[in-house]
Amino acid sequence: MKLCLLPIFIHFFAFFIPFAHAVPFKRDADLASGRSNRLSEPLLNQFVVDTEILNFGLAMEYLLSAAYRDGLARYSNQDFESAGFGSFTPGRLLEIADHEDSHVEILKTAVSEAGGYPVPKCEYQLYFP
């Protein structure tokens, strides 16, 4: 049985997506001309606010938690060993799933304390071969 690497793939790309969309970059011409490197207030208002960034992270953590938990429910310890992984692998993945759950709680608290409303958890239909 072939194991799915979906959680690892999501984890890798989830780290970079908020930075790609939330950080405005100055053009080289602006920097070379000596213009201020600080962003003006109107420019800042065009970009995502903190609670939106935190909620994006929360949505990704919900997805990661579901992917690890669903994957662990889908495969037995024997499936992991047959795929060439050590017998410790399911336990380690369970630790990671627990970490994802703690990230969810941290982000829910951060969104609430920042004056926002945490996004609700979705129902996921993940495919595992």
trRosetta pair geometry for C-beta under 8 A, 3 or more apart (Angstrom, degrees):
i j d omega theta_ij theta_ji phi_ij phi_ji
1 75 7.2 174 114 -121 137 101
1 79 5.1 -42 68 -142 133 101
1 82 6.5 68 33 91 85 131
1 83 6.8 -66 80 -63 71 104
1 129 7.7 172 -173 114 79 84
2 83 7.0 113 -129 -116 32 115
2 129 5.5 -4 75 93 100 130
3 71 7.8 69 -166 -168 93 113
3 75 6.3 15 -113 -87 98 159
3 79 6.9 125 -78 146 99 104
3 80 7.0 53 -77 -105 144 61
3 83 4.9 28 -14 -130 113 170
3 85 7.5 11 -4 -18 160 132
4 7 8.0 94 112 0 91 77
4 71 6.4 -130 65 -118 106 113
4 127 7.5 166 -109 109 155 64
4 128 4.6 -121 1 -132 142 74
4 129 5.9 140 -65 19 100 82
5 8 4.8 -48 -177 44 87 116
5 9 5.7 94 122 -27 88 99
6 9 5.6 -59 -145 38 31 113
6 10 6.2 28 161 -18 68 107
6 67 5.5 -135 111 -154 107 126
6 71 7.2 -172 55 -73 105 128
6 126 6.6 157 115 -167 163 117
6 127 7.9 141 -62 69 152 67
6 128 7.4 -107 10 -91 132 77
7 10 5.8 -56 -145 39 31 109
7 11 6.1 35 156 -24 65 108
7 64 6.1 92 -148 -149 89 71
7 67 4.1 162 -85 123 88 123
7 68 5.1 84 -117 -68 154 71
7 71 6.2 -91 -23 -7 124 151
7 93 8.0 104 71 -149 159 107
7 96 7.8 109 150 122 141 135
8 11 5.6 -53 -145 35 30 115
8 12 6.4 33 156 -23 63 104
9 12 6.0 -55 -152 31 28 111
9 13 6.6 5 161 1 63 110
10 13 6.5 -70 -147 48 28 96
10 14 5.6 33 160 -31 68 115
10 60 7.3 174 167 -162 102 89
10 63 6.2 -132 -175 123 149 116
10 64 5.8 -170 110 -90 125 80
10 67 6.0 155 28 -12 149 168
11 14 5.9 -53 -135 31 23 114
11 15 7.1 30 161 -27 56 100
11 64 6.0 85 -80 -121 82 124
12 15 6.6 -63 -174 19 26 109
12 16 7.8 -2 149 0 59 108
13 16 6.0 -66 -156 41 45 102
13 17 6.2 52 155 -38 78 104
14 17 6.1 -45 -140 18 32 115
14 57 7.9 105 169 -129 105 60
14 60 4.2 135 -149 -169 127 139
14 63 7.8 -179 -90 71 139 121
14 64 6.8 -76 -2 -56 168 120
15 19 8.0 2 143 1 60 116
16 19 5.8 -70 -161 43 49 110
16 20 6.0 47 150 -27 82 109
17 20 5.7 -58 -147 32 32 112
17 21 6.6 4 167 1 67 111
17 56 7.5 -136 109 160 112 128
17 60 7.7 165 52 -80 131 143
18 21 6.4 -75 -149 48 29 94
18 22 5.2 -2 172 -1 72 129
18 53 5.6 88 -156 -153 122 92
18 56 5.7 147 -93 99 103 135
18 57 6.4 -5 -59 -64 148 89
19 22 6.4 -64 -115 46 22 96
19 23 5.6 -3 -167 0 63 124
20 23 7.6 -38 -100 35 6 94
21 48 6.8 54 127 -15 97 138
22 47 6.5 100 -158 175 53 114
22 48 4.9 -69 -116 49 88 124
22 53 5.3 53 -109 -100 151 120
24 39 6.4 94 71 -104 131 141
24 43 6.6 -152 99 161 172 109
24 46 7.9 70 -75 80 141 106
24 47 5.7 -112 -37 -70 111 140
26 30 4.9 -113 -179 77 102 129
26 31 5.5 109 118 -50 126 97
26 35 7.9 -170 -160 87 131 111
26 37 6.3 -99 -22 -137 161 68
27 30 4.7 98 61 2 83 101
27 31 7.3 -157 94 -2 46 85
28 31 5.7 -60 -151 41 36 109
28 32 5.9 34 154 -20 71 110
29 32 5.7 -55 -140 39 29 111
29 33 6.2 28 159 -21 64 109
30 33 6.0 -58 -146 35 27 108
30 35 4.7 -64 -174 53 80 132
31 35 7.2 -82 -82 53 24 85
31 37 6.7 42 -111 -94 88 93
39 43 4.7 -122 -176 87 99 125
39 44 5.3 118 119 -59 123 87
40 43 4.8 92 59 7 79 105
40 44 7.2 -144 95 -8 41 87
41 44 5.6 -54 -148 34 34 113
41 45 6.6 36 156 -23 66 104
42 45 5.7 -54 -152 31 35 114
42 46 7.2 40 151 -26 62 99
43 46 5.9 -52 -163 21 38 114
43 47 7.6 24 149 -13 64 105
44 47 6.2 -67 -162 33 41 106
48 52 4.5 -123 -169 87 99 129
48 53 5.4 116 126 -55 125 87
48 56 7.9 -4 -175 -17 153 135
49 52 5.2 94 58 8 69 104
49 53 7.4 -138 101 -4 35 90
50 53 5.7 -60 -151 37 34 109
50 54 6.1 29 156 -16 70 108
50 114 5.4 -128 108 -164 121 148
50 116 7.9 -152 96 -25 80 132
51 54 5.5 -52 -142 41 35 112
51 55 6.0 36 156 -20 67 106
51 111 5.5 90 -145 -144 85 79
51 114 5.0 -177 -77 105 90 126
51 115 6.8 -94 -63 74 138 71
51 116 3.1 142 -151 -53 140 148
51 117 8.0 59 178 27 134 46
52 55 5.7 -53 -143 39 30 110
52 56 6.5 37 152 -24 62 101
52 116 7.9 -166 -46 -119 46 153
53 56 5.7 -49 -152 30 32 113
53 57 6.7 31 150 -15 62 103
54 57 5.6 -54 -153 38 35 112
54 58 6.3 39 148 -23 66 105
54 107 5.7 170 -178 -160 89 90
54 110 5.2 -144 -146 108 141 114
54 111 4.7 -179 115 -79 129 84
54 114 6.5 144 10 23 156 151
54 116 7.0 153 67 51 123 148
55 58 5.2 -47 -143 35 37 117
55 59 6.4 42 155 -22 66 99
55 107 7.9 142 -93 163 30 114
55 111 5.8 84 -68 -112 78 137
55 116 6.7 -112 -48 143 115 146
55 118 6.7 173 -109 -140 87 46
55 119 4.7 101 -164 -19 105 109
56 59 5.8 -51 -151 33 31 111
56 60 6.6 29 150 -15 63 105
57 60 5.7 -56 -150 38 34 110
57 61 6.2 33 153 -19 68 106
57 103 7.9 -110 155 165 102 110
57 107 5.4 -152 103 -122 105 141
58 61 5.7 -55 -146 37 31 110
58 62 6.5 38 153 -22 64 100
58 104 6.6 86 -148 -136 77 62
58 107 4.1 -175 -83 128 88 135
58 108 6.4 106 -127 -66 131 62
58 111 6.4 -26 -39 -35 146 138
58 118 5.9 -145 -170 -153 168 93
58 119 5.7 152 95 41 123 99
59 62 5.7 -47 -151 30 32 114
59 63 6.6 31 151 -16 63 105
59 119 5.5 -8 -68 78 95 148
59 122 7.6 43 -146 -8 89 114
60 63 5.6 -56 -152 38 35 112
60 64 6.2 34 151 -19 68 105
61 64 5.5 -49 -141 38 35 112
61 65 6.2 39 157 -21 65 104
61 100 5.6 171 -166 -168 80 80
61 103 4.4 -144 -134 109 138 114
61 104 4.8 -175 125 -74 124 71
61 107 6.0 158 21 12 150 147
62 65 5.9 -57 -150 36 27 111
62 66 6.4 24 154 -16 63 109
62 104 6.2 93 -74 -110 63 118
62 119 7.9 -104 -13 96 145 104
62 121 4.8 -177 -141 -124 132 82
62 122 6.5 109 129 24 139 80
63 66 5.8 -58 -148 39 30 110
63 67 6.2 31 154 -23 66 107
63 122 7.8 10 -76 48 80 115
63 124 6.5 129 -125 -90 69 145
64 67 5.6 -54 -145 34 31 112
64 68 6.4 25 159 -13 66 104
64 100 4.7 -148 108 -132 106 135
64 103 7.8 7 69 65 132 141
65 68 6.2 -58 -150 38 28 105
65 69 6.1 17 158 -10 65 115
65 97 6.1 95 -145 -158 62 73
65 100 3.9 -177 -79 123 77 123
65 101 5.4 103 -125 -68 130 65
65 103 7.9 -161 -56 57 108 102
65 104 6.1 -16 -35 -40 149 131
66 69 5.9 -62 -140 45 27 106
66 70 5.7 22 164 -15 68 114
66 124 4.5 103 143 33 156 145
66 126 6.6 160 131 -25 103 132
67 70 6.1 -55 -135 42 22 105
67 71 6.0 24 161 -19 60 113
67 124 7.6 -77 -60 136 66 159
67 126 5.8 158 -108 -116 69 161
68 71 5.8 -60 -145 39 25 111
68 72 6.3 22 159 -17 63 109
68 93 5.9 -174 -157 174 100 91
68 94 7.8 153 158 -100 114 30
68 96 5.8 -151 -125 100 150 99
68 97 3.7 -164 117 -87 132 94
68 100 6.1 158 20 10 138 148
69 72 5.9 -55 -146 38 28 109
69 73 6.4 26 154 -18 63 107
69 97 5.3 120 -62 -151 74 137
70 73 5.6 -56 -147 38 32 111
70 74 6.2 35 153 -26 65 109
70 124 7.2 -114 -32 94 150 117
70 126 5.1 125 93 53 156 131
70 128 6.9 -176 131 -26 99 130
71 74 5.5 -55 -146 32 31 114
71 75 6.4 -7 168 10 67 108
71 93 7.2 -95 96 172 117 143
71 126 7.6 -64 -54 118 78 143
71 128 5.8 156 -110 -98 70 142
72 75 6.8 -71 -135 51 26 84
72 90 6.2 113 -136 -151 98 89
72 93 5.8 174 -79 113 111 122
72 94 6.2 96 -120 -78 158 79
72 97 6.6 -66 -9 -39 141 152
74 128 4.5 58 151 83 173 154
75 79 4.0 -123 -164 81 94 145
75 80 6.2 102 141 -48 126 81
75 90 7.7 -151 99 -96 100 108
75 128 7.4 -117 -38 161 96 142
76 79 4.8 113 51 -4 68 99
76 80 7.6 -131 98 0 46 83
77 80 5.8 -53 -158 34 38 111
77 81 6.5 32 149 -14 69 107
77 87 6.7 34 -176 -146 111 76
77 90 5.4 -81 -100 -7 77 147
78 81 5.7 -57 -146 41 35 109
78 82 6.0 37 155 -21 69 108
79 82 5.7 -54 -143 38 28 111
79 83 6.4 24 156 -16 62 109
80 83 5.8 -61 -150 38 29 108
80 85 4.4 -65 176 68 87 121
80 86 7.9 -30 141 72 110 30
80 87 7.6 122 98 -116 117 35
80 89 4.7 -166 -178 75 139 132
80 90 5.7 -144 -15 -45 159 92
81 84 7.8 88 -179 -42 31 10
81 85 6.6 -92 -83 68 32 68
81 86 7.6 10 -104 -167 74 15
81 87 6.0 14 -82 -82 112 71
85 89 4.0 16 152 -42 126 160
86 89 5.5 138 66 -32 65 92
87 90 7.9 -40 179 20 47 95
88 91 5.6 -68 -167 48 57 112
88 92 5.7 56 141 -26 87 108
89 92 5.7 -58 -144 37 31 109
89 93 6.2 28 160 -17 67 107
90 93 5.7 -57 -146 39 32 110
90 94 6.3 37 153 -23 65 104
91 94 5.5 -51 -150 33 32 115
91 95 6.7 38 149 -21 63 99
92 95 5.5 -48 -156 30 36 115
92 96 6.7 36 147 -18 65 101
93 96 5.4 -48 -149 35 38 113
93 97 6.4 43 149 -21 66 101
94 97 5.5 -48 -147 34 35 115
94 98 6.5 39 150 -20 63 102
95 98 5.6 -54 -153 34 32 113
95 99 6.6 36 148 -21 64 102
96 99 5.4 -50 -152 33 36 115
96 100 6.6 40 148 -22 65 100
97 100 5.5 -48 -151 31 35 114
97 101 6.7 38 149 -20 63 101
98 101 5.5 -50 -152 33 36 114
98 102 6.6 34 150 -17 65 101
99 102 5.6 -54 -150 36 35 109
99 103 6.4 41 148 -22 66 101
100 103 5.5 -49 -151 32 35 115
100 104 6.7 43 148 -25 63 98
101 104 5.5 -45 -154 26 35 116
101 105 6.9 32 150 -15 64 101
102 105 5.7 -51 -151 36 38 111
102 106 6.3 40 151 -20 67 105
103 106 5.6 -54 -146 38 33 112
103 107 6.1 27 158 -15 67 109
104 107 6.1 -63 -148 41 25 105
104 108 6.2 27 156 -21 64 108
104 121 8.0 18 -152 -83 136 112
105 108 5.7 -51 -144 34 30 112
105 109 6.5 30 156 -16 62 106
106 109 5.9 -60 -155 38 28 110
106 110 6.3 28 151 -20 65 109
107 110 5.4 -51 -141 37 36 113
107 111 6.2 37 158 -20 67 102
107 118 7.2 117 121 -124 81 113
108 111 6.0 -52 -148 35 28 109
108 112 6.4 26 154 -15 62 110
108 118 4.3 8 -133 -97 75 160
109 112 5.8 -60 -148 40 30 110
109 113 6.0 23 158 -14 67 111
110 113 5.9 -58 -141 42 28 106
110 114 6.1 24 158 -17 64 111
111 114 5.9 -62 -147 40 27 108
111 116 4.5 -76 -179 78 83 111
111 117 7.0 -32 144 93 116 10
111 118 4.5 128 75 -79 143 74
111 119 8.0 -123 -141 -3 171 66
112 115 8.0 74 175 -46 29 11
112 116 7.0 -94 -80 68 25 62
112 117 7.6 48 -95 -111 66 33
112 118 6.3 -34 -48 -29 87 101
